[in-house]
Structure formats: C-alpha cells, structure tokens
Amino acid sequence: MSLKSQRRMAAEILKIGTNRVWIDPERISDVESAISREEIRRLIKDKAIMKMPEKGISRARARIIHAKKTAGKRRGQGSRTGKDGARTPAKEAWIKRVRAQRKKLRELRDKHVITDTVYRKLYIMTKSGSFRSVADLDRYIEAHGLRRKR
C-alpha cells in the first residue's frame, strides 16, 4: 500500500514538495490504483488529492520577547553581544564625559573654589581629553593644589 510514486507525481503536478501532498484517507484505494499522471490529475480535480497549506514560522515568541525588551527586561550583562562601543558609540561616551567635567568646572569656579585662570587651564585640559572622569579631574585638582586658598 505504498503511495510513494503517486505522492511524487502529485507533487510534481501541483508544483509543491511531497510533504504537502494530502491524500484523502477515504479514497486511498483509488489513489493506489492510479499509475499515470492523467489519473493523478483526475484525482486532484476530484479533490482526492489536495495541496496542504504552507507552514509559517510563528512570531508569537518573538513578539513576547520584544515586549519584554521594550519594558527593559532581558538587557542585562549576560544578554549583551558586541563591544561596549557598539552599544554606546565612542562619540556619545565622550560627549557625556566632557559635559560632566565642564559642569563640575563651572560649579567650582562659581563657588570660588578655583580661580578663573585655573578654570581656563583645566577647561582646555578637559577639551584635550586629559581626564577620564569627574573623579579624575578632582584628583588632579587635589594633587596639584589648585584649590583657592581661603
């Protein structure tokens, strides 16, 4: 009761793969006796052999994951791929760092912790990338005794 050749012929006629050929279980004997392409075509017309719909790939799981990521989940250290510079461009990191340092310098100048001359010098140093962070800037000021004497 092998329907291998009938299934193959039907697949060629319907222009689909053999796995998508559906054979009516009620009419297996008719399909079994069909040995020519003409007979297979007649069975297709009689709906004893039919095309099964294509199976898609469900996006349900992808949608759930996307919703979670939108809510801020699944973004931890273990889920990250690529270098740090791929997630935050070097330029953005630079802007963030320099703005913080300049803000700190303005505060120190306005509170008269440093003189205008020192402010200018440190501002230029900040621009040239001398300090890695605000903390590094503070350390430099302390180490070089740049605070204004009261």
Rosetta constraint file for C-alpha pairs under 8 A:
AtomPair CA 1 CA 32 HARMONIC 6.96 0.50
AtomPair CA 2 CA 32 HARMONIC 7.56 0.50
AtomPair CA 3 CA 7 HARMONIC 5.92 0.50
AtomPair CA 3 CA 31 HARMONIC 7.57 0.50
AtomPair CA 3 CA 32 HARMONIC 6.16 0.50
AtomPair CA 4 CA 8 HARMONIC 6.18 0.50
AtomPair CA 5 CA 9 HARMONIC 6.14 0.50
AtomPair CA 6 CA 10 HARMONIC 6.05 0.50
AtomPair CA 6 CA 31 HARMONIC 7.08 0.50
AtomPair CA 6 CA 32 HARMONIC 7.37 0.50
AtomPair CA 6 CA 34 HARMONIC 7.17 0.50
AtomPair CA 6 CA 35 HARMONIC 7.07 0.50
AtomPair CA 6 CA 40 HARMONIC 7.14 0.50
AtomPair CA 7 CA 11 HARMONIC 6.10 0.50
AtomPair CA 7 CA 18 HARMONIC 6.13 0.50
AtomPair CA 7 CA 21 HARMONIC 6.50 0.50
AtomPair CA 8 CA 12 HARMONIC 6.34 0.50
AtomPair CA 8 CA 18 HARMONIC 5.90 0.50
AtomPair CA 9 CA 13 HARMONIC 6.22 0.50
AtomPair CA 9 CA 37 HARMONIC 6.62 0.50
AtomPair CA 9 CA 40 HARMONIC 7.35 0.50
AtomPair CA 10 CA 14 HARMONIC 5.98 0.50
AtomPair CA 10 CA 18 HARMONIC 7.87 0.50
AtomPair CA 10 CA 21 HARMONIC 6.98 0.50
AtomPair CA 10 CA 37 HARMONIC 7.87 0.50
AtomPair CA 10 CA 40 HARMONIC 6.34 0.50
AtomPair CA 10 CA 41 HARMONIC 7.64 0.50
AtomPair CA 10 CA 44 HARMONIC 7.92 0.50
AtomPair CA 10 CA 49 HARMONIC 7.60 0.50
AtomPair CA 11 CA 15 HARMONIC 5.69 0.50
AtomPair CA 11 CA 16 HARMONIC 5.06 0.50
AtomPair CA 11 CA 17 HARMONIC 5.58 0.50
AtomPair CA 11 CA 18 HARMONIC 5.21 0.50
AtomPair CA 11 CA 20 HARMONIC 7.70 0.50
AtomPair CA 11 CA 21 HARMONIC 6.24 0.50
AtomPair CA 12 CA 16 HARMONIC 6.57 0.50
AtomPair CA 12 CA 17 HARMONIC 7.80 0.50
AtomPair CA 13 CA 41 HARMONIC 7.58 0.50
AtomPair CA 14 CA 51 HARMONIC 7.21 0.50
AtomPair CA 16 CA 20 HARMONIC 6.62 0.50
AtomPair CA 16 CA 21 HARMONIC 7.63 0.50
AtomPair CA 16 CA 51 HARMONIC 7.80 0.50
AtomPair CA 17 CA 21 HARMONIC 7.22 0.50
AtomPair CA 20 CA 51 HARMONIC 5.99 0.50
AtomPair CA 20 CA 52 HARMONIC 4.96 0.50
AtomPair CA 20 CA 53 HARMONIC 7.25 0.50
AtomPair CA 20 CA 54 HARMONIC 7.55 0.50
AtomPair CA 21 CA 49 HARMONIC 6.94 0.50
AtomPair CA 21 CA 50 HARMONIC 6.08 0.50
AtomPair CA 21 CA 51 HARMONIC 5.33 0.50
AtomPair CA 21 CA 52 HARMONIC 6.10 0.50
AtomPair CA 22 CA 49 HARMONIC 5.58 0.50
AtomPair CA 22 CA 50 HARMONIC 5.09 0.50
AtomPair CA 22 CA 51 HARMONIC 6.07 0.50
AtomPair CA 22 CA 52 HARMONIC 6.09 0.50
AtomPair CA 23 CA 27 HARMONIC 7.70 0.50
AtomPair CA 23 CA 28 HARMONIC 7.08 0.50
AtomPair CA 23 CA 31 HARMONIC 7.82 0.50
AtomPair CA 23 CA 48 HARMONIC 5.98 0.50
AtomPair CA 23 CA 49 HARMONIC 4.66 0.50
AtomPair CA 23 CA 50 HARMONIC 6.62 0.50
AtomPair CA 24 CA 28 HARMONIC 6.42 0.50
AtomPair CA 24 CA 47 HARMONIC 8.00 0.50
AtomPair CA 24 CA 48 HARMONIC 5.13 0.50
AtomPair CA 24 CA 49 HARMONIC 6.28 0.50
AtomPair CA 27 CA 31 HARMONIC 6.49 0.50
AtomPair CA 27 CA 48 HARMONIC 6.44 0.50
AtomPair CA 28 CA 32 HARMONIC 5.98 0.50
AtomPair CA 29 CA 33 HARMONIC 6.32 0.50
AtomPair CA 30 CA 34 HARMONIC 6.49 0.50
AtomPair CA 31 CA 40 HARMONIC 7.47 0.50
AtomPair CA 31 CA 43 HARMONIC 7.30 0.50
AtomPair CA 31 CA 48 HARMONIC 7.72 0.50
AtomPair CA 34 CA 39 HARMONIC 5.44 0.50
AtomPair CA 34 CA 40 HARMONIC 6.24 0.50
AtomPair CA 35 CA 39 HARMONIC 6.83 0.50
AtomPair CA 35 CA 40 HARMONIC 7.58 0.50
AtomPair CA 36 CA 40 HARMONIC 6.45 0.50
AtomPair CA 37 CA 41 HARMONIC 6.12 0.50
AtomPair CA 38 CA 42 HARMONIC 6.33 0.50
AtomPair CA 39 CA 43 HARMONIC 6.29 0.50
AtomPair CA 40 CA 44 HARMONIC 6.23 0.50
AtomPair CA 40 CA 49 HARMONIC 7.97 0.50
AtomPair CA 41 CA 45 HARMONIC 6.25 0.50
AtomPair CA 42 CA 46 HARMONIC 6.19 0.50
AtomPair CA 43 CA 47 HARMONIC 6.14 0.50
AtomPair CA 43 CA 48 HARMONIC 5.21 0.50
AtomPair CA 43 CA 49 HARMONIC 5.87 0.50
AtomPair CA 44 CA 48 HARMONIC 5.88 0.50
AtomPair CA 44 CA 49 HARMONIC 4.75 0.50
AtomPair CA 44 CA 50 HARMONIC 6.12 0.50
AtomPair CA 59 CA 63 HARMONIC 6.11 0.50
AtomPair CA 60 CA 64 HARMONIC 6.38 0.50
AtomPair CA 61 CA 65 HARMONIC 6.25 0.50
AtomPair CA 62 CA 66 HARMONIC 6.08 0.50
AtomPair CA 63 CA 67 HARMONIC 6.13 0.50
AtomPair CA 64 CA 68 HARMONIC 6.33 0.50
AtomPair CA 65 CA 69 HARMONIC 6.20 0.50
AtomPair CA 66 CA 70 HARMONIC 6.15 0.50
AtomPair CA 67 CA 71 HARMONIC 6.38 0.50
AtomPair CA 68 CA 72 HARMONIC 6.44 0.50
AtomPair CA 68 CA 73 HARMONIC 5.28 0.50
AtomPair CA 68 CA 74 HARMONIC 7.00 0.50
AtomPair CA 69 CA 73 HARMONIC 4.93 0.50
AtomPair CA 69 CA 74 HARMONIC 5.85 0.50
AtomPair CA 69 CA 75 HARMONIC 6.78 0.50
AtomPair CA 74 CA 79 HARMONIC 6.49 0.50
AtomPair CA 75 CA 79 HARMONIC 5.73 0.50
AtomPair CA 75 CA 80 HARMONIC 6.84 0.50
AtomPair CA 76 CA 80 HARMONIC 6.78 0.50
AtomPair CA 82 CA 86 HARMONIC 6.15 0.50
AtomPair CA 82 CA 87 HARMONIC 7.64 0.50
AtomPair CA 83 CA 87 HARMONIC 7.12 0.50
AtomPair CA 84 CA 88 HARMONIC 6.28 0.50
AtomPair CA 84 CA 89 HARMONIC 7.95 0.50
AtomPair CA 85 CA 89 HARMONIC 4.86 0.50
AtomPair CA 85 CA 90 HARMONIC 5.68 0.50
AtomPair CA 88 CA 92 HARMONIC 6.53 0.50
AtomPair CA 88 CA 93 HARMONIC 6.68 0.50
AtomPair CA 89 CA 93 HARMONIC 6.50 0.50
AtomPair CA 90 CA 94 HARMONIC 6.13 0.50
AtomPair CA 91 CA 95 HARMONIC 6.19 0.50
AtomPair CA 92 CA 96 HARMONIC 6.21 0.50
AtomPair CA 93 CA 97 HARMONIC 6.19 0.50
AtomPair CA 94 CA 98 HARMONIC 6.06 0.50
AtomPair CA 95 CA 99 HARMONIC 5.98 0.50
AtomPair CA 96 CA 100 HARMONIC 6.29 0.50
AtomPair CA 97 CA 101 HARMONIC 6.33 0.50
AtomPair CA 97 CA 132 HARMONIC 7.66 0.50
AtomPair CA 97 CA 133 HARMONIC 6.31 0.50
AtomPair CA 97 CA 134 HARMONIC 7.74 0.50
AtomPair CA 98 CA 102 HARMONIC 6.09 0.50
AtomPair CA 98 CA 126 HARMONIC 6.70 0.50
AtomPair CA 98 CA 127 HARMONIC 7.18 0.50
AtomPair CA 98 CA 129 HARMONIC 7.99 0.50
AtomPair CA 99 CA 103 HARMONIC 6.09 0.50
AtomPair CA 100 CA 104 HARMONIC 6.27 0.50
AtomPair CA 100 CA 134 HARMONIC 6.73 0.50
AtomPair CA 101 CA 105 HARMONIC 6.24 0.50
AtomPair CA 101 CA 126 HARMONIC 7.02 0.50
AtomPair CA 101 CA 133 HARMONIC 6.94 0.50
AtomPair CA 101 CA 134 HARMONIC 5.25 0.50
AtomPair CA 101 CA 137 HARMONIC 7.32 0.50
AtomPair CA 102 CA 106 HARMONIC 6.20 0.50
AtomPair CA 102 CA 123 HARMONIC 6.86 0.50
AtomPair CA 102 CA 126 HARMONIC 7.46 0.50
AtomPair CA 103 CA 107 HARMONIC 6.30 0.50
AtomPair CA 104 CA 108 HARMONIC 6.28 0.50
AtomPair CA 104 CA 134 HARMONIC 7.16 0.50
AtomPair CA 105 CA 109 HARMONIC 6.17 0.50
AtomPair CA 105 CA 119 HARMONIC 6.51 0.50
AtomPair CA 105 CA 122 HARMONIC 7.75 0.50
AtomPair CA 105 CA 123 HARMONIC 7.30 0.50
AtomPair CA 106 CA 110 HARMONIC 6.01 0.50
AtomPair CA 106 CA 119 HARMONIC 7.85 0.50
AtomPair CA 107 CA 111 HARMONIC 6.08 0.50
AtomPair CA 108 CA 112 HARMONIC 6.15 0.50
AtomPair CA 108 CA 113 HARMONIC 5.03 0.50
AtomPair CA 108 CA 114 HARMONIC 5.87 0.50
AtomPair CA 109 CA 113 HARMONIC 5.92 0.50
AtomPair CA 109 CA 114 HARMONIC 5.25 0.50
AtomPair CA 109 CA 115 HARMONIC 6.33 0.50
AtomPair CA 109 CA 116 HARMONIC 6.62 0.50
AtomPair CA 109 CA 119 HARMONIC 6.45 0.50
AtomPair CA 112 CA 148 HARMONIC 7.34 0.50
AtomPair CA 113 CA 147 HARMONIC 5.69 0.50
AtomPair CA 113 CA 148 HARMONIC 5.44 0.50
AtomPair CA 114 CA 118 HARMONIC 6.19 0.50
AtomPair CA 114 CA 119 HARMONIC 6.42 0.50
AtomPair CA 114 CA 146 HARMONIC 6.69 0.50
AtomPair CA 114 CA 147 HARMONIC 5.20 0.50
AtomPair CA 114 CA 148 HARMONIC 5.16 0.50
AtomPair CA 115 CA 119 HARMONIC 6.06 0.50
AtomPair CA 115 CA 147 HARMONIC 7.97 0.50
AtomPair CA 115 CA 148 HARMONIC 6.59 0.50
AtomPair CA 116 CA 120 HARMONIC 6.14 0.50
AtomPair CA 117 CA 121 HARMONIC 6.32 0.50
AtomPair CA 118 CA 122 HARMONIC 6.07 0.50
AtomPair CA 118 CA 146 HARMONIC 7.00 0.50
AtomPair CA 119 CA 123 HARMONIC 5.92 0.50
AtomPair CA 120 CA 124 HARMONIC 6.34 0.50
AtomPair CA 121 CA 125 HARMONIC 6.36 0.50
AtomPair CA 122 CA 126 HARMONIC 6.00 0.50
AtomPair CA 123 CA 127 HARMONIC 6.25 0.50
AtomPair CA 124 CA 128 HARMONIC 6.32 0.50
AtomPair CA 125 CA 129 HARMONIC 6.43 0.50
AtomPair CA 125 CA 130 HARMONIC 5.45 0.50
AtomPair CA 125 CA 131 HARMONIC 7.57 0.50
AtomPair CA 126 CA 130 HARMONIC 5.67 0.50
AtomPair CA 126 CA 131 HARMONIC 6.13 0.50
AtomPair CA 131 CA 136 HARMONIC 5.67 0.50
AtomPair CA 131 CA 137 HARMONIC 5.68 0.50
AtomPair CA 132 CA 136 HARMONIC 5.95 0.50
AtomPair CA 132 CA 137 HARMONIC 7.70 0.50
AtomPair CA 133 CA 137 HARMONIC 6.37 0.50
AtomPair CA 134 CA 138 HARMONIC 6.27 0.50
AtomPair CA 135 CA 139 HARMONIC 6.21 0.50
AtomPair CA 136 CA 140 HARMONIC 6.26 0.50
AtomPair CA 137 CA 141 HARMONIC 6.35 0.50
AtomPair CA 138 CA 142 HARMONIC 6.28 0.50
AtomPair CA 139 CA 143 HARMONIC 5.97 0.50
AtomPair CA 140 CA 144 HARMONIC 6.07 0.50
AtomPair CA 141 CA 145 HARMONIC 5.95 0.50
AtomPair CA 141 CA 146 HARMONIC 5.16 0.50
AtomPair CA 141 CA 147 HARMONIC 6.66 0.50
AtomPair CA 142 CA 146 HARMONIC 6.62 0.50
AtomPair CA 142 CA 147 HARMONIC 7.15 0.50
